[in-house]
Amino acid sequence: MRQQCLLATLLAVLIAVIPGGVAHSRDTYMKTDASMYPHAPSLLQWEKSGADFTPPETCADCHPEKFEEWTGSMHALAFKDPVYQGELNHAVKEAGHEIARQCEGCHTPAAVVKGEIKGAGLEGLSDMALAGVSCDVCHSVKGHTHWQTPYHQPENGSLILSPGKDGPEGPELTKYGPNTPDEYCGDDFHQCVESPLHRSSELCASCHQVSNHETHTPLEETYREWKNGPYATANIHCQDCHMVETQTFKRSADALQKPDREEYHHYFNGANFLLYYLTELAARRAGDEELAENVHNKYTMAVERLQAAAALEITPVYRQEKLAEIKVRVKNIRAGHNLPTSLTNIRQMWLEVTATDSQGNIIMTTGSVDTQGTLPKDIRLFNSHTQDKNLEFTLNPWEAESFSKNDTIPPKGYKDVHYGLSLDRGTSVTIEAKLRYRQADQKLAEKLLGMVPGDIHLEAVYGIKEIPALPIIDMVSKTVVIHKK
């Protein structure tokens, strides 16, 4: 009886302190402090002064090479991205602008803290707003509040922006960077401060770790995937792979070797080749061949990175001396986070496998895209499924609260897929396996691009009269011939 009373007391204590218990609901436990985060659900902070944010074109006067690298990058295009604008417009209509501000806080931070963004669309906005994640956004980051967030982790833009301060003779600009400044840094335009944060993945974490705006359950976990993997323990950070040339990225991943200082560039290149593809269409239509060439090079770099990220192994499995199945192992050999990452409920990475007999006849095939851009339902997708508070499937980020499935591949890890297959006596079979990647489902892309705000005219800007087939990249392919044992 005494043990039962003790157990009951312990349960009562647990209920009182565990999120979701009777005394403390999940909403109460995870509530955002509005006085600390006035732009919530974006968790940006701004040390406001007379020092304003500086447009990237001004930075170009002294840093032309870095400006050219940033131009056409994912950071430069973060707010103007038509797919993002379609999703933002959808979010504003469905959930309201207050909720959608969570997205805006990372896609155009300076404009959010200044109160410039009122919803989806580009019309009437300043150059600073349109510049998205500009030079001055990153180099005005003074610190972060990762531990102070409701989740006590980096999330939803938990950075402190401080472009400068009020001095005795007026506003003084201050810029933070990874290196020790020399006496000429900034000349008379701004002060320079060395910031170890700018050499760390903690700088990137705030916007590459996204949580539900109410429950703060993590949904996009690129930072945590890195943090829990071998690259973090080897001191290889986001910048060491995403701010370098392709060959340097391969060396960082293979040898776990940090680049030299002069090897860093402002590319911020990853797997999002679709935006480069769309921007090149727009640039050529506008007659801007310089921008078209710039983003085409970044498109090529993104494809090269995808094609360097994974490897395949094909192994026959025998039972009772008979071929029973084929095992295809997909290995994440170079991505410092999971494959795929970020919007894993949207991204599509899958296997296309074909088996042919010795006469060239197809005896098994799976994973082929049909003429409408649709994938078959019975294939193995390395992705995730998100669900709402009622545990129902949803793709809407403002509704997603948890995962019902997460089948991505961790860094230096692998996933095995088995295909049943047998051989007749004296025959052989050729197995061809391809790992394929697409930014999103064709129908979803059509939906989002069809929801762009009225001031973004796809035909006028991109020359798109109907949504084209989304590009599909073959990340890696492998062919083996298997003989009867």
SVG drawing of the C-alpha trace seen along z (x, -y; Angstrom):
<svg xmlns="http://www.w3.org/2000/svg" viewBox="-7 -65 53 90">
<polyline fill="none" stroke="black" stroke-width="0.4" points="0.0,0.0 2.9,-2.3 4.5,-1.6 1.2,-2.4 1.0,-5.8 4.6,-6.6 3.9,-5.7 0.8,-7.9 2.8,-10.8 5.5,-10.4 3.0,-10.3 1.4,-13.5 4.7,-15.3 5.5,-14.1 2.1,-15.2 2.7,-18.7 6.1,-19.2 5.9,-17.3 4.8,-19.3 1.3,-18.2 0.4,-17.3 -2.6,-18.6 -0.8,-21.4 1.2,-22.6 -0.3,-22.3 2.0,-22.1 1.1,-25.6 1.9,-27.1 5.2,-25.3 6.4,-26.3 4.9,-29.9 7.1,-32.5 8.0,-35.6 6.7,-38.4 8.7,-41.0 11.9,-39.1 10.7,-38.2 8.6,-41.1 8.5,-39.7 7.2,-36.3 6.8,-33.7 10.0,-34.9 12.5,-34.9 14.7,-37.7 16.0,-40.4 17.1,-43.8 19.3,-46.2 17.7,-49.3 19.7,-52.5 20.2,-55.2 22.5,-52.8 20.5,-51.4 21.0,-48.3 23.2,-48.7 22.0,-47.6 24.3,-45.0 25.0,-47.3 26.8,-49.6 28.9,-46.7 29.8,-45.9 31.9,-49.1 34.6,-47.7 33.8,-44.0 33.0,-43.4 34.1,-39.8 32.1,-38.8 29.1,-40.7 29.3,-38.8 29.4,-35.5 26.4,-36.4 24.4,-37.7 22.2,-34.9 22.8,-32.8 20.1,-31.2 20.6,-33.9 20.1,-36.7 17.0,-35.0 15.5,-33.9 12.6,-36.4 12.1,-36.7 11.9,-32.9 8.5,-32.4 8.0,-29.0 8.5,-30.6 6.2,-33.5 3.5,-31.0 3.9,-29.2 3.9,-32.5 0.8,-33.7 -0.9,-30.4 0.1,-30.6 -1.1,-34.2 -4.5,-33.2 -4.8,-30.1 -3.2,-31.1 -2.9,-34.9 0.1,-37.2 1.0,-36.9 1.8,-33.2 3.5,-33.7 6.0,-36.1 7.9,-33.1 8.9,-32.4 9.7,-36.0 12.0,-36.3 14.5,-34.1 13.8,-35.0 14.2,-38.8 15.3,-39.5 16.1,-43.2 12.8,-44.1 10.9,-42.1 12.5,-43.8 11.8,-47.2 8.2,-46.3 8.3,-46.6 6.8,-43.2 3.0,-43.1 2.4,-39.9 3.3,-38.1 4.4,-40.0 7.3,-42.2 5.5,-45.4 6.5,-48.6 9.3,-47.0 12.8,-48.5 15.9,-47.1 17.0,-46.0 13.8,-43.9 14.1,-42.4 17.7,-41.4 16.6,-38.7 19.5,-37.4 21.9,-40.2 25.5,-40.9 24.5,-43.2 22.0,-40.7 24.8,-38.2 27.5,-40.7 25.2,-42.5 24.6,-39.3 26.0,-40.1 24.9,-37.0 22.1,-34.5 19.5,-33.5 19.5,-29.7 19.3,-28.7 16.6,-31.3 14.1,-30.1 11.0,-28.2 12.6,-25.0 16.1,-25.9 17.6,-25.2 18.3,-27.2 15.0,-27.9 13.0,-30.2 15.6,-33.0 16.9,-33.2 19.6,-35.8 20.5,-39.2 20.9,-41.8 22.9,-44.9 24.0,-46.9 25.6,-49.6 25.2,-52.0 24.6,-55.6 28.0,-57.4 28.8,-60.9 28.8,-62.2 26.0,-60.1 25.3,-56.5 28.3,-54.2 28.1,-51.0 29.6,-47.8 30.2,-44.7 31.0,-41.2 33.1,-38.7 35.2,-35.5 38.6,-37.0 40.8,-39.3 40.4,-42.7 43.4,-44.7 43.8,-48.5 42.2,-49.2 39.1,-47.1 36.0,-49.1 38.0,-52.2 35.9,-55.1 32.6,-53.4 32.2,-50.8 34.0,-49.3 35.1,-45.6 34.7,-43.1 36.1,-39.6 33.2,-37.1 33.9,-33.4 30.2,-32.9 30.8,-33.5 33.1,-30.5 30.5,-28.3 27.4,-26.4 25.6,-28.2 25.3,-31.2 23.4,-29.1 21.5,-27.2 18.8,-29.8 17.3,-29.6 18.2,-26.0 16.4,-24.6 12.7,-25.3 10.1,-24.5 6.3,-24.6 5.2,-28.2 3.1,-27.0 4.5,-23.7 8.1,-24.4 8.5,-20.8 11.4,-20.7 10.4,-20.2 13.4,-21.2 16.4,-19.8 19.4,-20.4 21.4,-21.9 20.6,-19.1 21.3,-16.5 24.8,-18.0 25.2,-18.5 24.5,-14.8 26.8,-13.5 30.5,-12.9 31.2,-16.2 30.4,-18.2 32.8,-16.2 35.5,-16.7 35.0,-20.5 33.7,-20.6 31.0,-23.3 28.4,-24.4 30.7,-27.1 33.4,-24.5 31.1,-22.8 28.7,-25.4 31.0,-28.4 33.7,-26.7 34.2,-25.3 33.0,-21.8 36.4,-20.1 37.1,-21.8 33.7,-20.6 34.7,-17.0 38.0,-17.4 36.2,-18.8 33.8,-15.8 36.3,-13.1 39.4,-14.1 37.4,-16.1 39.8,-18.9 39.0,-22.6 39.5,-24.9 42.2,-27.5 41.0,-31.1 41.3,-32.1 39.2,-29.1 36.0,-30.5 33.5,-32.2 30.0,-33.6 28.2,-31.0 26.0,-29.4 25.5,-26.6 23.5,-23.5 20.9,-21.3 18.3,-23.8 19.0,-23.9 15.4,-24.7 15.7,-28.3 18.8,-28.8 17.0,-27.2 14.1,-29.6 16.3,-32.7 18.3,-31.9 15.0,-31.8 14.2,-35.3 17.6,-36.7 17.7,-35.6 14.2,-36.9 15.3,-40.3 18.5,-40.3 20.8,-40.1 23.3,-37.7 25.7,-38.4 23.2,-37.3 22.2,-34.3 25.7,-33.1 26.2,-33.7 23.2,-31.5 23.9,-28.9 27.3,-28.4 25.6,-28.1 23.1,-25.6 26.0,-23.5 27.7,-23.7 24.4,-22.5 24.1,-19.5 27.8,-18.6 27.2,-18.6 24.2,-16.4 26.1,-14.0 29.0,-13.9 26.8,-13.4 25.8,-9.7 27.0,-6.3 25.3,-3.0 26.1,0.6 24.2,3.5 24.5,6.9 22.8,10.2 21.2,12.1 21.1,15.9 19.0,18.4 19.6,22.1 22.0,21.3 19.4,19.5 19.1,15.8 16.3,14.5 16.6,10.7 18.7,7.8 19.9,5.4 20.6,1.8 22.5,-0.2 22.2,-4.0 25.1,-5.7 25.4,-9.3 29.1,-9.8 29.5,-13.6 26.5,-15.5 27.2,-16.8 23.5,-16.5 20.8,-14.0 20.0,-13.2 17.8,-14.8 17.5,-17.6 15.4,-20.8 11.9,-20.3 12.1,-16.6 8.4,-16.2 8.6,-18.0 11.9,-16.9 11.9,-13.7 14.9,-11.4 14.2,-7.9 15.6,-4.8 14.8,-3.8 15.8,-0.1 15.6,1.9 16.5,5.6 17.0,7.1 17.8,10.7 20.6,11.8 18.5,11.2 17.9,7.6 14.3,8.1 13.1,6.1 12.0,8.5 11.5,5.9 11.4,2.1 10.3,-0.4 10.7,-4.2 10.0,-5.6 8.3,-9.0 5.3,-9.0 4.5,-11.6 2.6,-13.7 5.6,-13.9 4.0,-11.5 6.0,-8.9 4.5,-5.5 3.1,-4.9 5.0,-1.7 8.6,-3.1 11.0,-3.8 11.2,-7.5 13.8,-8.8 11.7,-11.5 9.4,-12.3 5.7,-12.6 4.5,-15.4 1.2,-15.4 -1.0,-18.0 -2.3,-18.1 -4.9,-15.5 -2.2,-13.2 -3.5,-13.7 -1.1,-14.0 -0.3,-17.6 2.2,-19.4 1.4,-22.8 4.3,-23.9 2.0,-26.0 0.0,-22.9 2.8,-20.4 3.5,-19.4 5.2,-16.0 6.5,-13.3 4.7,-10.1 7.7,-8.9 11.3,-10.1 13.3,-7.9 16.2,-10.2 19.9,-9.0 22.2,-10.4 25.7,-11.7 28.1,-8.8 25.1,-6.5 23.1,-4.3 19.7,-2.7 19.1,0.7 16.3,1.4 15.5,5.0 13.9,6.2 12.7,9.7 14.2,11.4 15.1,15.0 17.1,16.5 16.5,19.5 19.3,22.0 22.3,20.8 21.1,17.2 22.3,13.8 20.6,10.5 21.7,7.0 20.7,4.5 20.8,0.8 20.1,-1.4 19.7,-5.2 19.4,-7.5 17.2,-10.4 16.4,-13.8 13.7,-16.4 12.9,-19.5 9.3,-18.7 6.3,-16.7 5.3,-18.0 1.7,-18.7 2.8,-20.5 5.1,-22.7 2.3,-23.5 0.1,-24.4 2.6,-26.7 3.7,-28.4 0.0,-28.8 -0.5,-30.7 2.2,-33.4 0.9,-36.9 -0.7,-39.0 2.4,-41.3 4.6,-38.3 3.7,-37.5 5.3,-34.1 4.9,-34.6 6.3,-38.2 9.2,-37.4 10.1,-33.8 8.4,-33.3 6.4,-30.5 2.9,-30.0 2.5,-26.7 4.5,-25.1 7.3,-23.1 8.4,-19.6 10.6,-20.0 14.2,-19.0 15.2,-15.6 18.9,-15.0 20.5,-11.6 22.7,-11.8 24.4,-8.5 23.9,-5.4 25.4,-1.9 25.1,1.2 26.1,4.8 25.7,8.2 24.7,11.0 25.1,14.6 23.3,17.6 25.3,19.0"/>
</svg>
